[in-house]
Amino acid sequence: MMNNSGPRYKRSQLEKRLNTDVLWCVALLIVMCLTAAVGHGLWLNNFKDAGFQVDGETSPALAGFYVFWTMIIVLQVWPKRLF
């Protein structure tokens, strides 16, 4: 009874590969969203310096934060369209 650690969970090679692929897809999604958010923040910051910003607009950092979450929602369906 002391040596009984319960049944071993056996995973197939397909399951192991699928787990790895899902993690790569999530990492790619985060990199793409971070790139879009930083780019949007820098773009807004350049327009802010040029005098195009209207009073009451959000800061470039907050706008970049919003774009990050918007891109998460928009791009999360991207891999499903490839297949």
OpenMM code with the backbone's topology and positions (N, CA, C; nanometers):
from openmm import Vec3, app, unit

residues = "MET MET ASN ASN SER GLY PRO ARG TYR LYS ARG SER GLN LEU GLU LYS ARG LEU ASN THR ASP VAL LEU TRP CYS VAL ALA LEU LEU ILE VAL MET CYS LEU THR ALA ALA VAL GLY HIS GLY LEU TRP LEU ASN ASN PHE LYS ASP ALA GLY PHE GLN VAL ASP GLY GLU THR SER PRO ALA LEU ALA GLY PHE TYR VAL PHE TRP THR MET ILE ILE VAL LEU GLN VAL TRP PRO LYS ARG LEU PHE".split()
positions = [
    Vec3(0.0821, -0.1192, 0.0000),
    Vec3(0.0000, 0.0000, 0.0000),
    Vec3(0.0869, 0.1261, 0.0000),
    Vec3(0.2045, 0.1187, 0.0624),
    Vec3(0.2899, 0.2374, 0.0676),
    Vec3(0.3531, 0.2686, -0.0680),
    Vec3(0.3714, 0.1696, -0.1517),
    Vec3(0.4314, 0.1912, -0.2826),
    Vec3(0.3287, 0.2276, -0.3898),
    Vec3(0.2042, 0.2311, -0.3535),
    Vec3(0.0993, 0.2618, -0.4502),
    Vec3(0.0862, 0.4136, -0.4627),
    Vec3(0.1364, 0.4682, -0.5719),
    Vec3(0.1253, 0.6131, -0.5946),
    Vec3(0.0133, 0.6454, -0.6934),
    Vec3(-0.0683, 0.5522, -0.7211),
    Vec3(-0.1787, 0.5739, -0.8133),
    Vec3(-0.1390, 0.5348, -0.9539),
    Vec3(-0.2355, 0.5329, -1.0433),
    Vec3(-0.2065, 0.4916, -1.1813),
    Vec3(-0.1241, 0.5990, -1.2539),
    Vec3(-0.0363, 0.5555, -1.3422),
    Vec3(0.0406, 0.6493, -1.4230),
    Vec3(-0.0469, 0.7037, -1.5344),
    Vec3(-0.0290, 0.8299, -1.5620),
    Vec3(-0.1014, 0.8907, -1.6726),
    Vec3(-0.0158, 0.8775, -1.7975),
    Vec3(-0.0633, 0.8062, -1.8943),
    Vec3(0.0113, 0.7847, -2.0177),
    Vec3(-0.0407, 0.8821, -2.1238),
    Vec3(0.0536, 0.9567, -2.1813),
    Vec3(0.0176, 1.0494, -2.2869),
    Vec3(0.0807, 1.0028, -2.4174),
    Vec3(0.0052, 1.0154, -2.5217),
    Vec3(0.0572, 0.9760, -2.6523),
    Vec3(0.1519, 1.0838, -2.7054),
    Vec3(0.2247, 1.0494, -2.8087),
    Vec3(0.3154, 1.1458, -2.8715),
    Vec3(0.2359, 1.2629, -2.9309),
    Vec3(0.1164, 1.2340, -2.9788),
    Vec3(0.0326, 1.3394, -3.0356),
    Vec3(-0.0072, 1.4404, -2.9283),
    Vec3(-0.0450, 1.3929, -2.8101),
    Vec3(-0.0825, 1.4833, -2.7017),
    Vec3(0.0352, 1.5697, -2.6578),
    Vec3(0.1528, 1.5100, -2.6496),
    Vec3(0.2715, 1.5866, -2.6111),
    Vec3(0.3031, 1.6937, -2.7147),
    Vec3(0.2937, 1.6574, -2.8416),
    Vec3(0.3209, 1.7535, -2.9496),
    Vec3(0.2154, 1.8638, -2.9518),
    Vec3(0.0915, 1.8279, -2.9281),
    Vec3(-0.0162, 1.9256, -2.9283),
    Vec3(0.0005, 2.0261, -2.8145),
    Vec3(0.0417, 1.9792, -2.6969),
    Vec3(0.0663, 2.0700, -2.5846),
    Vec3(0.1766, 2.1692, -2.6184),
    Vec3(0.2814, 2.1214, -2.6812),
    Vec3(0.3907, 2.2095, -2.7204),
    Vec3(0.3441, 2.3114, -2.8242),
    Vec3(0.2676, 2.2668, -2.9212),
    Vec3(0.2183, 2.3570, -3.0254),
    Vec3(0.1244, 2.4636, -2.9684),
    Vec3(0.0415, 2.4268, -2.8742),
    Vec3(-0.0490, 2.5238, -2.8122),
    Vec3(0.0307, 2.6296, -2.7360),
    Vec3(0.1337, 2.5881, -2.6654),
    Vec3(0.2169, 2.6848, -2.5933),
    Vec3(0.2881, 2.7791, -2.6895),
    Vec3(0.3350, 2.7271, -2.8033),
    Vec3(0.3977, 2.8141, -2.9027),
    Vec3(0.2969, 2.9128, -2.9610),
    Vec3(0.1741, 2.8694, -2.9824),
    Vec3(0.0700, 2.9590, -3.0348),
    Vec3(0.0382, 3.0706, -2.9360),
    Vec3(0.0317, 3.0371, -2.8083),
    Vec3(0.0060, 3.1384, -2.7055),
    Vec3(0.1218, 3.2372, -2.6979),
    Vec3(0.2445, 3.1871, -2.7046),
    Vec3(0.3610, 3.2756, -2.7017),
    Vec3(0.3629, 3.3686, -2.8229),
    Vec3(0.3314, 3.3149, -2.9400),
    Vec3(0.3259, 3.3967, -3.0607),
    Vec3(0.2163, 3.5026, -3.0506),
    Vec3(0.1019, 3.4662, -2.9961),
    Vec3(-0.0075, 3.5614, -2.9777),
    Vec3(0.0346, 3.6752, -2.8858),
    Vec3(0.1023, 3.6438, -2.7769),
    Vec3(0.1458, 3.7480, -2.6831),
    Vec3(0.2492, 3.8390, -2.7477),
    Vec3(0.3427, 3.7820, -2.8242),
    Vec3(0.4431, 3.8639, -2.8918),
    Vec3(0.3782, 3.9578, -2.9938),
    Vec3(0.2829, 3.9067, -3.0715),
    Vec3(0.2154, 3.9915, -3.1696),
    Vec3(0.1361, 4.1027, -3.1027),
    Vec3(0.0691, 4.0716, -2.9922),
    Vec3(-0.0110, 4.1720, -2.9226),
    Vec3(0.0773, 4.2770, -2.8564),
    Vec3(0.1903, 4.2341, -2.7995),
    Vec3(0.2839, 4.3304, -2.7411),
    Vec3(0.3427, 4.4223, -2.8476),
    Vec3(0.3735, 4.3654, -2.9625),
    Vec3(0.4260, 4.4464, -3.0720),
    Vec3(0.3244, 4.5509, -3.1164),
    Vec3(0.1996, 4.5113, -3.1302),
    Vec3(0.0947, 4.6056, -3.1702),
    Vec3(0.0735, 4.7123, -3.0637),
    Vec3(0.0766, 4.6742, -2.9367),
    Vec3(0.0535, 4.7702, -2.8284),
    Vec3(0.1673, 4.8712, -2.8190),
    Vec3(0.2900, 4.8234, -2.8264),
    Vec3(0.4045, 4.9152, -2.8198),
    Vec3(0.4072, 5.0062, -2.9425),
    Vec3(0.3817, 4.9505, -3.0589),
    Vec3(0.3776, 5.0313, -3.1798),
    Vec3(0.2692, 5.1376, -3.1749),
    Vec3(0.1529, 5.1014, -3.1243),
    Vec3(0.0432, 5.1980, -3.1137),
    Vec3(0.0781, 5.3078, -3.0144),
    Vec3(0.1384, 5.2697, -2.9017),
    Vec3(0.1788, 5.3700, -2.8034),
    Vec3(0.2833, 5.4659, -2.8577),
    Vec3(0.3816, 5.4130, -2.9310),
    Vec3(0.4837, 5.4993, -2.9914),
    Vec3(0.4240, 5.5897, -3.0984),
    Vec3(0.3324, 5.5347, -3.1766),
    Vec3(0.2678, 5.6131, -3.2806),
    Vec3(0.1875, 5.7289, -3.2200),
    Vec3(0.1125, 5.7001, -3.1155),
    Vec3(0.0367, 5.8072, -3.0498),
    Vec3(0.1289, 5.9086, -2.9846),
    Vec3(0.2404, 5.8616, -2.9300),
    Vec3(0.3349, 5.9531, -2.8675),
    Vec3(0.3944, 6.0489, -2.9709),
    Vec3(0.4198, 6.0009, -3.0925),
    Vec3(0.4707, 6.0891, -3.1978),
    Vec3(0.3674, 6.1936, -3.2373),
    Vec3(0.2398, 6.1548, -3.2424),
    Vec3(0.1362, 6.2519, -3.2739),
    Vec3(0.1149, 6.3493, -3.1594),
    Vec3(0.1372, 6.3049, -3.0375),
    Vec3(0.1232, 6.3938, -2.9215),
    Vec3(0.2280, 6.5038, -2.9288),
    Vec3(0.3493, 6.4679, -2.9675),
    Vec3(0.4550, 6.5672, -2.9788),
    Vec3(0.4309, 6.6628, -3.0950),
    Vec3(0.3621, 6.6160, -3.1966),
    Vec3(0.3357, 6.7001, -3.3131),
    Vec3(0.2186, 6.7958, -3.2899),
    Vec3(0.1495, 6.7841, -3.1793),
    Vec3(0.0404, 6.8755, -3.1485),
    Vec3(-0.0938, 6.8325, -3.2026),
    Vec3(-0.1108, 6.7064, -3.2413),
    Vec3(-0.2374, 6.6603, -3.2972),
    Vec3(-0.3324, 6.6049, -3.1926),
    Vec3(-0.2916, 6.5999, -3.0669),
    Vec3(-0.3760, 6.5388, -2.9648),
    Vec3(-0.4827, 6.6375, -2.9185),
    Vec3(-0.6037, 6.5880, -2.9091),
    Vec3(-0.7159, 6.6680, -2.8625),
    Vec3(-0.7225, 6.6557, -2.7105),
    Vec3(-0.7646, 6.7614, -2.6430),
    Vec3(-0.7740, 6.7574, -2.4975),
    Vec3(-0.8675, 6.6472, -2.4517),
    Vec3(-0.8288, 6.5770, -2.3461),
    Vec3(-0.9116, 6.4725, -2.2893),
    Vec3(-0.8858, 6.3343, -2.3451),
    Vec3(-0.7922, 6.3203, -2.4382),
    Vec3(-0.7616, 6.1873, -2.4921),
    Vec3(-0.6779, 6.1085, -2.3925),
    Vec3(-0.6787, 5.9791, -2.4077),
    Vec3(-0.6026, 5.8929, -2.3180),
    Vec3(-0.4534, 5.9023, -2.3481),
    Vec3(-0.3728, 5.8677, -2.2493),
    Vec3(-0.2283, 5.8713, -2.2672),
    Vec3(-0.1856, 5.7580, -2.3612),
    Vec3(-0.0695, 5.7706, -2.4234),
    Vec3(-0.0231, 5.6638, -2.5135),
    Vec3(-0.0043, 5.5300, -2.4415),
    Vec3(0.0383, 5.5320, -2.3151),
    Vec3(0.0562, 5.4074, -2.2400),
    Vec3(-0.0776, 5.3379, -2.2173),
    Vec3(-0.1788, 5.4135, -2.1797),
    Vec3(-0.3112, 5.3546, -2.1572),
    Vec3(-0.3727, 5.3072, -2.2889),
    Vec3(-0.3518, 5.3832, -2.3950),
    Vec3(-0.4025, 5.3411, -2.5263),
    Vec3(-0.3331, 5.2126, -2.5713),
    Vec3(-0.2032, 5.2010, -2.5449),
    Vec3(-0.1315, 5.0782, -2.5777),
    Vec3(-0.1843, 4.9600, -2.4991),
    Vec3(-0.2187, 4.9824, -2.3716),
    Vec3(-0.2784, 4.8775, -2.2883),
    Vec3(-0.4110, 4.8312, -2.3469),
    Vec3(-0.4927, 4.9273, -2.3894),
    Vec3(-0.6212, 4.8926, -2.4510),
    Vec3(-0.6010, 4.8152, -2.5813),
    Vec3(-0.5030, 4.8568, -2.6609),
    Vec3(-0.4782, 4.7897, -2.7877),
    Vec3(-0.4291, 4.6477, -2.7638),
    Vec3(-0.3476, 4.6273, -2.6588),
    Vec3(-0.3011, 4.4918, -2.6277),
    Vec3(-0.4191, 4.3982, -2.6073),
    Vec3(-0.5142, 4.4372, -2.5242),
    Vec3(-0.6290, 4.3500, -2.4972),
    Vec3(-0.7216, 4.3394, -2.6177),
    Vec3(-0.7314, 4.4453, -2.6975),
    Vec3(-0.8104, 4.4384, -2.8200),
    Vec3(-0.7491, 4.3377, -2.9172),
    Vec3(-0.6169, 4.3413, -2.9295),
    Vec3(-0.5489, 4.2468, -3.0195),
    Vec3(-0.5589, 4.1032, -2.9688),
    Vec3(-0.5606, 4.0842, -2.8370),
    Vec3(-0.5821, 3.9490, -2.7828),
    Vec3(-0.7162, 3.8952, -2.8332),
    Vec3(-0.8181, 3.9789, -2.8264),
    Vec3(-0.9514, 3.9355, -2.8693),
    Vec3(-0.9555, 3.9132, -3.0203),
    Vec3(-0.8965, 4.0040, -3.0968),
    Vec3(-0.9027, 3.9963, -3.2425),
    Vec3(-0.8183, 3.8810, -3.2964),
    Vec3(-0.6969, 3.8640, -3.2427),
    Vec3(-0.6033, 3.7671, -3.2990),
    Vec3(-0.6158, 3.6267, -3.2426),
    Vec3(-0.6944, 3.6077, -3.1392),
    Vec3(-0.7023, 3.4730, -3.0826),
    Vec3(-0.7709, 3.3737, -3.1752),
    Vec3(-0.8445, 3.4205, -3.2731),
    Vec3(-0.9090, 3.3302, -3.3687),
    Vec3(-0.8249, 3.3115, -3.4930),
    Vec3(-0.7085, 3.3761, -3.5021),
    Vec3(-0.6249, 3.3716, -3.6211),
    Vec3(-0.5816, 3.2309, -3.6588),
    Vec3(-0.5284, 3.1468, -3.5685),
    Vec3(-0.4843, 3.0138, -3.6128),
    Vec3(-0.5988, 2.9263, -3.6627),
    Vec3(-0.7185, 2.9492, -3.6155),
    Vec3(-0.8320, 2.8666, -3.6573),
    Vec3(-0.8670, 2.8910, -3.8039),
    Vec3(-0.8331, 3.0079, -3.8537),
    Vec3(-0.8655, 3.0387, -3.9930),
    Vec3(-0.7655, 2.9766, -4.0903),
    Vec3(-0.6498, 2.9368, -4.0410),
    Vec3(-0.5492, 2.8801, -4.1304),
    Vec3(-0.5838, 2.7384, -4.1736),
    Vec3(-0.6575, 2.6675, -4.0929),
    Vec3(-0.6815, 2.5264, -4.1207),
    Vec3(-0.8225, 2.5028, -4.1608),
] * unit.nanometer
topology = app.Topology()
chain = topology.addChain("A")
for resn in residues:
    res = topology.addResidue(resn, chain)
    for name in ("N", "CA", "C"):
        topology.addAtom(name, app.Element.getBySymbol(name[0]), res)
